[in-house]
Amino acid sequence: MQRAKQISESIELGALLALAGGFMDVYSYVGRGGVFANAQTGNILLVGVNLSKGNLGMAGHYLFPVMSFALGIMIADLVHERFGSLIHWRQVTVFFEALILLGVSFITADLNLLANCLTSFACGMQVESFRKIHGHGIATTMCIGNLRNALQNVDDYIITHKRGFLENGLLYFGVIFTFVFGAVLGNWCIDRLGLHAIAVASMLLFVAFAIMFIDRERALRKKWARITADWQDASLKR
């Protein structure tokens, strides 16, 4: 499998984001009162369950993170429009996501709703900003779509025996595994760091921000220019 031309679609960055994605979900669920940071389907379901019981307070407990997630998606789109020509817009979103999570690490347990809303907001920014790895639609904050695509590619490989389908399937399974590992890491950190554990996910995102300064397309252009120059020199010598 060839390396991605854009660092924002690279396996390296995707692994960091999937780690952070699994970490954020387990942090909000285990550490902040059973709310999902990424799995908004679960939150929406729990909104309905609590509404059916007439428990409006608990319904809001799950509804506000859903709304924050949606707002994060919208803000990421606006950042795309505003910063597209100045700095890579995905760098802007991942930087603010890291800052938000660092702030969440200092929020006390009596403000869990605020913490969950901010974490879901950050997840919304991530899911909207990073949609592809190696040109394939892959989510780094949830697994159901990745699982479907992984199994579809495995089926296609069984039918056609084309290696590309197998590689694609392994890529999807790899992201799922990394997400799960992020959840394991998150739970381990919560046991040791408590509510401050989300700072670890923040550090992962700061690392992602740093590696996005790598201009892989420029490096490829320079490499191609050198190859072209060498070929021209060789032609002249003949």
N, C-alpha and C positions, 0 to 999 in steps of 0.2 A: 504494500500500500504506500503510495507516494505521500510526501508531506504536503500539508495544506499550504497554499500560496499566502493566505492571510493568516496571521497569528491568531486572530479572533475566531477562526474556525479550526484551530489546531487541536490535536489530541491532548497536548500538554495543558492548554488552557481549559479544554473541556473537562479534563480530570479534576482540576482544581475547583471548577464551578460545581461539578457533580458532588465532590466532597463537601463543599459548603452547603449545597442544596440538601443533602441528607442530614447534615449537622443541624441546619436551621429547623427542619421539620421535627426532629427528635427533641430539640431544645424547647420549642414552643409547646409540644405535646407533653413531654415528661416534666419539664421545668416550669412551665407557665400555665398549668391548669387544663390540659387536655385539648388545646386548640391546635389545629394544623396551620403551619406557616405556608406550606405549598399546596397541600391536598385540599383545595377549596371545595371539591365535591363533598368531602366529608363534613366540612364546616356548613355547607348549604343544607346537607341532610340533617345535621343537628339543629339548624335553625328551624326546619320544618317539624322535627320531633318536639322541640320545646314550644313551638307555637301551638301544636296540637294539644299540649298539656296546659296551655294558658300561662306558661312561664315566660313572660315577655323579657324579664331581666336576663335570663340565660340565653334567650334567642338573640338578644343584642350582643351577648358575650361572643357569639359565633358570627353574627352578621357584620359587625364592624371590621373584623379582619378581612372578610370577603371584599368589603367596600374598599379597604386600604389596598388590597391586592390589585383591584381594578384601577385604582388611582395610580398605583405604581406603573402599570402598563401604559396608562395615558401619559404620564410624565416622561417615561422612556421614549415614547414617540415624539414628544415635544423636544426633548434633548437631541434626538436624531435630526430634527429640522434646524435646531439652533446651532449646533456645534459641528455639523457635518463637514464644513469647509475649514474649520479652525483646528480642531484636534479630533482624533478618532472618537466619535460619539459614544462608542461602547466603553472606551476608557473612562469617560465622564461618569457614565452610569455605574460602572463597577467601583469607581472611587467613592461615589456618594453612598453606594450600598455598603461598602466597608465602613465608612464613617457612621452610618446609621446603626449598624450592628455593634460597633464599638460603644456608641451611646447607650444602646439597649443593655449592655453589660453592667451599667451603673444604675439601672432602674430597679427599685426594690419590689418585693413580692406584692405589696399592697397596690401596685400600679401595673398588674399583669395585663390588663386590657390594653393599656398604652403600649406596653412592650410587644404584645402580640400584633397590634396594628402596625407598629413600625417594622417588625420583622416581616410581616406579610407584604407591606409596602415594598421593602427591599427585594423580596422574592418576585413580586410583580415586575419590578424593573429588570431583574435578571431573566425571567422567562421571556420577556419581550425583546430584550437586547441580544440574547444569544440563542439562536434558533438552529444553527447548523454546526456540524463537525464534519470536515472533509466533504462539504457540499451536501450532506445528508441532513434531513430534518430530524434533529435530536434535541430533546428537552433535558436540561440539567437540574430541574427542580421537581420532576415527577417521573413516574416509570411506566404507566400504562401504555402510552403511545410507543415508547421504546420497546416494550415487550411485544406489542403487536407487530412492529416493524422487524424486530429480531426474528420472530417466528415466521413471518412472511418470507424473509430472505432465506431462512433455513429450508422452507418448503420449496422455494425457487431453486435452491442448490440441489435438493433431492431430485427435482424434476429435470433440470438442465445440466447438472454437474459442472456449472461454471463457477470458477474459483471466486470471482468477484462477489457473488451472492454470499458465499461463506464468509468472506472477509467483512462484508457489511453486517452480517448477522453477529459476528464476533465483536464488531465495534459497538453495536447496540447492547449486547450482553455485558460488554466491558463497562459501559457507562452505568448500567443498572448495578453491577457489582460495586463500582466506585461509590455510587449513591448509598448503597447499603453499608459500605465501609465507613462512609461519612456519618451515618446514623450510629454505628458502633462507636466510632470515635467521639461523637457528640455525647452519647450516654456515659461513656467512660469519663469524659471531662466534667459532666454535670455532677457525677459522684464525687469528684475531687475539687471542683472549683465552684460548684453551686451555680447561681444565676450569672456569675461572671464568665461562665464557660463560653458564651457566645463570642467573646473576644477572640477565641481561637479561629472561629469562622471568619471573623473580621480580618485576622492576619492572613488567612488563605486568600482572601479577596485583594488585600493589598499586594500580595505576591503576584496575583493575576494582573493587577494594574501595572506592576513593574515590568512584567515580561511582555506586555502589549506594546512596549516601546520598540520591540524588535520589529523591524520592517522587513518581513520575509520577501515581499514582492520586490523591494529594491535590491535585496541580496541576489534574488534570482535574475534580475535584469543585469546586474554586474557580472554574474557568472556567465550569462549568455553572451554578453559583450566580450568577455575574455575568450570564450570559445570561438566566437566569430572572428576576433582579431587573430587568434592562433591559426584558424583555418585560412584566412587571407594571407598570412605570412607564409604558411606552407605552400599556398598556391603560387606566390611570387617566386619562391625558391625553386619551384619546378621549372 
